[in-house]
C-alpha cells in the first residue's frame, strides 16, 4: 500500500513539475527567447517607402531621397536572396532613424515545393530567430509578383497551390519561432496581359497582413485606374486587407509631373496605405527607364507636392 502511495505521489509531483516548466516556458520561442510583438497601424496614406540600389542600400541614399521628398521615408525596401540572412545591423541602423525594413525574400534557385515540405526549415528558423530578436517591426514579403511569369516561382512555372503551401509554411514557422513582429505583405504584379488570376495565389486572411501591388507608369496613356484599379478591385472581391502600392514609379516616358500627381491622388482616392517608390534605373527589358526622381526637377517638384498634399502629416514609426 505504501509503495502504491509513493508511486502516486511521484506521478503527482512529476505532473506538477511539468506544469511548472510549461508555465515558465509559456510565451517563449523554441530558443527560450520571448516572442516579439510589433504591429504597424493600417493607417491610410501614411506610408512612404523607397527601394534604392543595394541589398540593403546605404543610408546616404535614404537621406538624399528624404531631403528631396521633404519627408523621411518610413519604409525601406530591399530584395533578399535565398539563404541570405536577416541583416540585423542594417535593421537597427534604420530603426534608429525611424525607418522600418521591408524585405522581399525571393526564393531564386530554391524549390517552392521543398519550402512547403520543410526542406529549408533550418535556414528559415535562423532567419525568423534574427527577426524576432530584432524586437521591432519588420515588413516581409515572399516570392513577390508570383502571378507574373518572369520569376522562377511564378505563374506558368510553379502551380499556385504549391506557392500557397510554401507561403503558409513560412508564416506558420515564423510564428512558431515567436517572430510576431512581422507584417506579412502578399505582393502581386498589377493585372496586365499575361498575368494569372490573382485569387489563385491567395493563402488566406490568417496568413496575410497587407496586400502589396507592384505597378508602373510606362507610357503617357497610363493612369492610376489603368495601372492599379483593376487589381485593387479584384483583391477587394476576396479580402478587405489593407493595400500597399509595394513597388511603383513613374518613368520619364509617361510624363512625370502630371503622372506623379495622378499616382498620389489615386493612392489616396483608392484608400491605400501608401507607396514604395522604386528609385533605381532599370537597364534591362523593353521598358528600361530611369525611375529615379533626383534626376529631374519636374519629377522632384511633383513628388514633393504629392507627399505634402496626399500623405498624412505624421506617418507611423516602428
Legacy VTK file of the C-alpha trace (Angstrom):
# vtk DataFile Version 3.0
C-alpha trace
ASCII
DATASET POLYDATA
POINTS 318 float
0.000 0.000 0.000
2.825 2.332 0.958
4.632 1.690 -2.326
1.479 2.474 -4.243
1.122 5.761 -2.342
4.730 6.626 -3.064
4.196 5.909 -6.757
1.052 8.053 -6.855
2.885 10.878 -5.087
5.802 10.642 -7.511
3.486 10.827 -10.507
1.704 13.827 -8.990
4.992 15.616 -8.323
6.175 14.916 -11.873
2.936 16.342 -13.234
3.356 19.456 -11.105
6.947 19.852 -12.250
5.894 19.526 -15.886
3.171 22.108 -15.373
5.649 24.473 -13.758
8.063 24.041 -16.636
5.277 24.704 -19.127
4.305 27.852 -17.246
7.915 29.078 -17.251
8.231 28.422 -20.974
4.849 29.869 -21.898
5.360 32.932 -24.046
8.832 31.844 -25.118
10.040 30.787 -28.558
11.769 27.433 -29.095
15.131 29.014 -28.310
13.869 30.322 -24.974
13.636 33.935 -26.178
10.275 35.594 -25.575
8.120 36.302 -28.642
8.486 39.709 -30.248
5.277 41.650 -30.860
5.229 44.723 -33.088
2.319 45.705 -35.316
2.253 48.523 -37.859
-1.001 50.510 -37.888
-3.027 50.190 -41.112
-3.435 53.949 -41.474
-4.402 55.067 -44.966
-1.995 57.234 -46.967
0.585 57.070 -44.193
3.451 55.010 -45.633
6.209 56.387 -47.831
8.852 53.878 -48.804
11.721 53.553 -51.256
13.854 50.976 -52.974
17.412 52.174 -53.534
20.417 50.469 -55.104
21.938 47.873 -52.796
20.627 44.898 -50.853
20.358 46.546 -48.441
21.337 50.077 -49.536
23.425 52.527 -47.597
21.744 55.210 -45.544
23.156 58.058 -47.646
20.717 57.303 -50.459
17.816 57.321 -47.994
18.866 60.684 -46.564
19.214 62.142 -50.053
15.747 60.928 -51.003
14.273 62.322 -47.787
15.751 65.741 -48.468
14.348 65.749 -51.995
10.893 64.485 -50.956
10.552 66.784 -47.977
9.902 63.825 -45.716
11.775 60.910 -44.267
10.561 57.560 -45.662
9.172 55.194 -43.043
9.735 52.035 -45.125
12.979 50.943 -46.770
12.684 48.080 -49.229
15.304 45.661 -50.452
15.395 42.221 -52.075
16.962 39.382 -50.109
18.273 36.329 -51.921
17.511 32.822 -50.725
19.687 31.702 -47.759
20.774 35.326 -47.251
20.432 36.053 -43.509
18.381 38.859 -41.997
20.622 41.932 -41.785
20.144 42.864 -38.136
22.779 45.604 -38.055
21.166 47.358 -41.014
17.699 46.970 -39.478
18.941 48.504 -36.222
20.592 51.377 -38.053
17.469 52.399 -39.986
15.264 51.797 -36.932
17.292 54.456 -35.147
16.170 56.815 -37.932
12.511 55.806 -37.596
12.507 53.590 -40.695
11.038 50.074 -40.899
12.837 47.416 -43.005
10.719 45.979 -45.815
12.377 42.771 -47.034
11.260 40.940 -50.160
12.626 37.417 -49.651
12.902 35.834 -53.085
13.313 32.054 -53.474
15.585 32.172 -56.511
17.167 28.752 -57.142
15.022 27.194 -54.407
12.289 24.617 -54.861
8.917 26.032 -53.832
7.645 22.524 -53.170
10.676 21.862 -50.939
9.998 25.065 -48.993
6.430 23.857 -48.388
7.742 20.433 -47.339
10.130 21.881 -44.743
13.425 21.201 -46.525
14.742 24.707 -45.811
13.424 24.975 -42.263
16.869 25.301 -40.673
17.533 28.458 -42.720
14.040 29.810 -42.126
14.239 29.244 -38.367
17.549 31.084 -38.237
16.051 33.964 -40.207
12.932 34.019 -38.024
15.048 33.995 -34.846
17.029 37.002 -36.089
13.837 38.876 -36.911
12.362 38.011 -33.510
15.498 39.083 -31.686
15.429 42.425 -33.511
12.241 43.058 -31.470
10.923 45.868 -33.701
8.551 45.877 -36.664
9.710 44.206 -39.876
7.750 44.016 -43.131
8.379 40.805 -45.080
7.195 39.618 -48.464
7.952 36.278 -50.076
8.144 35.439 -53.779
6.809 38.793 -54.966
4.891 39.084 -58.254
4.084 35.382 -58.214
1.108 35.941 -60.548
3.527 37.003 -63.322
5.681 34.674 -65.379
9.121 36.296 -65.208
10.289 34.688 -61.945
11.048 31.018 -61.368
8.495 30.830 -58.539
5.731 32.479 -60.544
2.913 31.867 -62.965
3.472 29.071 -65.512
6.496 27.809 -63.535
5.017 26.719 -60.204
1.406 25.679 -59.511
-0.408 28.324 -57.493
-1.377 25.728 -54.870
2.309 24.884 -54.302
3.171 28.552 -53.812
0.282 28.934 -51.371
1.516 25.927 -49.379
5.028 27.427 -49.206
3.675 30.808 -48.106
1.589 29.243 -45.339
4.517 27.121 -44.177
6.786 30.152 -43.981
4.316 32.262 -41.973
3.496 29.357 -39.658
7.186 28.687 -38.979
7.939 32.341 -38.170
5.037 32.467 -35.746
6.159 29.237 -34.101
9.573 30.855 -33.545
7.923 33.805 -31.828
8.535 36.298 -34.668
5.215 38.076 -34.221
6.823 41.392 -35.140
6.378 40.646 -38.867
3.902 42.453 -41.109
3.326 39.949 -43.922
2.906 41.541 -47.360
1.492 39.282 -50.086
2.795 41.031 -53.197
1.146 40.863 -56.625
2.049 42.224 -60.014
-0.630 44.625 -61.220
-3.001 42.852 -63.600
-1.902 43.012 -67.242
-1.913 40.739 -70.288
-0.017 37.553 -69.403
-0.568 37.574 -65.631
-2.642 34.941 -63.855
-5.860 35.354 -61.834
-4.797 36.949 -58.562
-7.154 34.952 -56.328
-5.387 31.709 -57.271
-2.395 32.626 -55.075
-4.372 33.841 -52.062
-3.135 31.974 -48.952
-5.964 33.096 -46.678
-6.528 36.119 -44.467
-4.894 34.498 -41.423
-1.584 34.347 -43.306
-1.528 37.908 -44.683
-1.286 41.316 -43.001
-1.265 43.598 -46.042
-1.711 43.095 -49.784
1.057 44.596 -51.907
0.599 45.549 -55.561
3.525 46.373 -57.864
2.827 48.566 -60.876
4.471 51.256 -63.010
3.598 54.143 -65.289
5.474 53.399 -68.500
3.529 55.441 -71.067
1.727 58.762 -71.259
-1.582 56.872 -71.505
-1.110 55.181 -68.123
-3.338 56.279 -65.246
-3.871 55.043 -61.721
-7.080 53.336 -62.816
-5.396 51.534 -65.706
-2.281 50.529 -63.759
-3.771 49.632 -60.362
-7.550 49.953 -60.485
-8.398 46.534 -61.898
-6.114 44.691 -59.489
-7.392 46.582 -56.451
-10.967 45.695 -57.438
-10.016 42.039 -57.885
-8.303 41.933 -54.496
-11.190 43.580 -52.701
-13.539 40.946 -54.078
-11.972 38.337 -51.757
-10.299 40.270 -48.910
-10.592 43.519 -47.008
-6.898 43.503 -46.079
-5.178 46.915 -46.489
-3.440 47.552 -49.805
0.075 48.978 -50.159
1.498 50.097 -53.514
4.544 47.992 -52.756
6.717 48.870 -55.756
5.931 51.717 -58.119
7.355 54.607 -60.099
6.580 56.939 -62.981
9.025 56.913 -65.866
10.100 59.923 -67.954
8.247 58.499 -70.965
4.959 58.761 -69.064
5.310 62.476 -68.294
6.449 62.632 -64.719
4.976 65.873 -63.418
1.349 65.059 -64.251
1.539 61.320 -63.673
3.275 61.518 -60.290
0.371 63.713 -59.234
-2.023 61.103 -60.620
-0.224 58.370 -58.673
-0.528 60.216 -55.363
-4.145 61.215 -55.977
-5.035 57.624 -56.847
-3.170 56.295 -53.805
-5.466 58.389 -51.608
-8.678 58.007 -53.623
-8.439 54.198 -53.684
-7.804 54.182 -49.924
-4.397 52.526 -49.909
-1.762 52.571 -47.170
0.781 54.463 -49.250
3.510 53.696 -51.754
7.066 52.416 -52.069
8.969 54.220 -54.821
11.421 52.252 -56.974
14.217 54.832 -57.050
16.505 52.967 -59.417
17.484 52.811 -63.057
16.138 49.796 -64.939
18.651 48.687 -67.554
17.099 45.516 -68.932
13.855 44.719 -70.678
11.748 46.586 -73.196
10.612 49.089 -70.571
14.034 50.191 -69.331
13.845 53.682 -67.883
15.457 55.814 -65.206
12.874 55.754 -62.427
14.872 57.987 -60.109
13.272 61.322 -59.317
16.511 63.015 -58.271
17.500 63.443 -61.929
14.519 65.579 -62.973
13.395 68.891 -61.488
9.776 68.449 -62.611
9.655 64.979 -61.061
11.082 66.314 -57.796
8.568 69.148 -57.601
5.639 66.853 -58.376
6.750 64.221 -55.876
7.247 66.774 -53.138
3.757 68.165 -53.784
2.293 64.663 -53.668
3.933 63.921 -50.343
2.753 67.219 -48.915
-0.828 67.044 -50.164
-1.727 63.355 -50.109
0.215 61.687 -47.300
-0.814 62.077 -43.671
1.387 64.591 -41.828
2.848 62.094 -39.363
3.151 58.554 -40.623
3.606 55.561 -38.313
7.002 54.797 -36.835
8.484 51.423 -35.971
LINES 1 319
318 0 1 2 3 4 5 6 7 8 9 10 11 12 13 14 15 16 17 18 19 20 21 22 23 24 25 26 27 28 29 30 31 32 33 34 35 36 37 38 39 40 41 42 43 44 45 46 47 48 49 50 51 52 53 54 55 56 57 58 59 60 61 62 63 64 65 66 67 68 69 70 71 72 73 74 75 76 77 78 79 80 81 82 83 84 85 86 87 88 89 90 91 92 93 94 95 96 97 98 99 100 101 102 103 104 105 106 107 108 109 110 111 112 113 114 115 116 117 118 119 120 121 122 123 124 125 126 127 128 129 130 131 132 133 134 135 136 137 138 139 140 141 142 143 144 145 146 147 148 149 150 151 152 153 154 155 156 157 158 159 160 161 162 163 164 165 166 167 168 169 170 171 172 173 174 175 176 177 178 179 180 181 182 183 184 185 186 187 188 189 190 191 192 193 194 195 196 197 198 199 200 201 202 203 204 205 206 207 208 209 210 211 212 213 214 215 216 217 218 219 220 221 222 223 224 225 226 227 228 229 230 231 232 233 234 235 236 237 238 239 240 241 242 243 244 245 246 247 248 249 250 251 252 253 254 255 256 257 258 259 260 261 262 263 264 265 266 267 268 269 270 271 272 273 274 275 276 277 278 279 280 281 282 283 284 285 286 287 288 289 290 291 292 293 294 295 296 297 298 299 300 301 302 303 304 305 306 307 308 309 310 311 312 313 314 315 316 317
